Amino acid sequence: MKKKTINRTNISNHLLEYQLNMVGKKMIDILDDDRWYFNWTFTSSQKEEFKAYAIPLLQKTFKFNKTKANATFAWFDLQFGLRIKN
């Protein structure tokens, strides 16, 4: 099976799938739970792990500097990031 290349078109879906996988969920689970954002949560350490993965990926994909990648991650996190509950 060929590995799917991450690009500007699919990076948001990839990041959403990645964070859902971290909590044992899949994109298909969103369809079954319209309150998924409120029902599924991260721990602080999971959030940091996700951020450590996402920032370099954003830098590579968009050729961003770290400041721009952090700002883009913050936007993504506000839109789609799971809430933190320790």
C-alpha positions as CSV (number, residue, x, y, z in Angstrom):
1,M,0.0,0.0,0.0
2,K,1.3,3.4,-0.9
3,K,1.7,5.9,1.9
4,K,-0.5,9.0,1.4
5,T,1.6,12.2,0.9
6,I,0.6,15.1,3.3
7,N,0.2,18.3,1.4
8,R,-1.6,21.7,1.7
9,T,-4.9,20.2,0.6
10,N,-5.1,17.4,3.1
11,I,-3.1,18.5,6.1
12,S,-6.1,19.6,8.1
13,N,-7.8,16.2,7.7
14,H,-4.5,14.5,8.5
15,L,-4.0,16.5,11.7
16,L,-7.6,15.9,12.8
17,E,-7.3,12.1,12.1
18,Y,-4.0,12.1,14.0
19,Q,-5.4,13.7,17.1
20,L,-8.5,11.5,17.0
21,N,-6.2,8.4,16.8
22,M,-4.4,9.6,19.9
23,V,-7.7,9.2,21.9
24,G,-8.7,5.9,20.2
25,K,-11.2,7.4,17.7
26,K,-11.5,7.6,14.0
27,M,-13.0,10.2,11.6
28,I,-16.1,8.0,11.1
29,D,-16.8,8.3,14.8
30,I,-17.5,12.0,14.3
31,L,-20.5,11.1,12.1
32,D,-22.0,9.1,15.0
33,D,-21.5,11.8,17.6
34,D,-22.5,15.4,16.7
35,R,-21.2,16.5,20.1
36,W,-17.8,14.8,19.6
37,Y,-15.9,18.0,20.4
38,F,-17.5,18.1,23.9
39,N,-17.4,14.4,24.6
40,W,-13.8,13.6,23.7
41,T,-10.9,15.1,25.5
42,F,-7.0,15.2,25.6
43,T,-4.7,15.2,28.6
44,S,-2.2,18.0,28.8
45,S,0.6,15.7,27.8
46,Q,-1.3,14.4,24.8
47,K,-1.9,18.0,23.7
48,E,1.8,18.7,24.0
49,E,2.6,15.5,22.0
50,F,0.2,16.5,19.3
51,K,1.6,20.0,19.1
52,A,5.2,18.7,18.9
53,Y,4.0,16.6,15.9
54,A,2.0,19.3,14.2
55,I,4.3,22.3,14.3
56,P,7.2,20.7,12.4
57,L,4.7,19.2,9.9
58,L,3.1,22.6,9.3
59,Q,6.6,24.1,8.8
60,K,7.5,21.5,6.3
61,T,4.2,21.4,4.4
62,F,3.8,25.2,4.1
63,K,7.5,26.2,4.4
64,F,6.5,28.3,7.4
65,N,8.9,29.7,10.0
66,K,8.2,28.5,13.6
67,T,6.2,31.6,14.5
68,K,3.8,31.2,11.5
69,A,3.5,27.5,12.2
70,N,2.6,28.2,15.9
71,A,0.0,30.7,14.8
72,T,-1.5,28.2,12.3
73,F,-1.5,25.5,14.9
74,A,-3.3,27.8,17.3
75,W,-6.0,28.5,14.7
76,F,-6.4,24.7,14.0
77,D,-6.6,24.0,17.7
78,L,-9.3,26.6,18.2
79,Q,-11.3,25.2,15.3
80,F,-10.8,21.4,15.8
81,G,-8.6,20.8,18.8
82,L,-9.9,18.5,21.5
83,R,-10.4,20.0,24.9
84,I,-8.0,19.3,27.7
85,K,-9.2,17.4,30.7
86,N,-6.7,15.8,33.1
